[in-house]
């Protein structure tokens, strides 16, 4: 549980930093990319928790590949990662 709290705090800190950059009006595309990647990583962490509580053993790791997948593709990338995880269970 402590690990999750730390990840949420890191995510919130990153979010505040990215919002500060956005207010300045610079690098909007980079900001959007980083926000999608950051929120995708937090979403993976939360989804892993929910699936573990429901007894599913689908673990999608948080690494550079999953960050880039969620940052580039957004929600479809996030869902695709879990579709691949469920496919491995078959």
Secondary structure, DSSP 8 states (H G I E B T S, - for coil): -HHHHHHHHHHHHHHHHHHHHHHTT--HHHHHHHHHHHHHHHHHHHHHHHHHHTT-------SHHHHHHHHHHTHHHHHHHHHHHHHHH-
